[in-house]
Amino acid sequence: MSLMLGHVLEKRGIDIAEIMNIATPISRMQLFILARFLNQEASLYTDMQMYNDVYKKEILIDIQQYFKSVGSMVQE
């Protein structure tokens, strides 16, 4: 999820410093976690997720179903 958020912020050209000025304390914590995640070695997280059978078989399916339902709500 962090990687997806980082991708969307980058793609939209959103300045994280500006967001920090208006973010709630919880949102700031999420942004700090995102920054830490993005500054780590990408292969570490990729390996942890891709070699985890539960992640591949269950969590990815849950994420796909969630975004499909959100897409349906947005289109209504």
RAUR-V370976 format. One record per helix or strand of 3 or more residues. SS is the DSSP state (2 for helix, 1 for strand). FROM is the first residue (numbers start at 1). TO is the last residue. Records with the same first field share a line. If there is no record, write none. Layout:
BEGIN
SS->FROM-TO / FROM-TO
END
This chain:
BEGIN
2->2-11 / 16-22 / 25-38 / 42-50 / 53-75
END
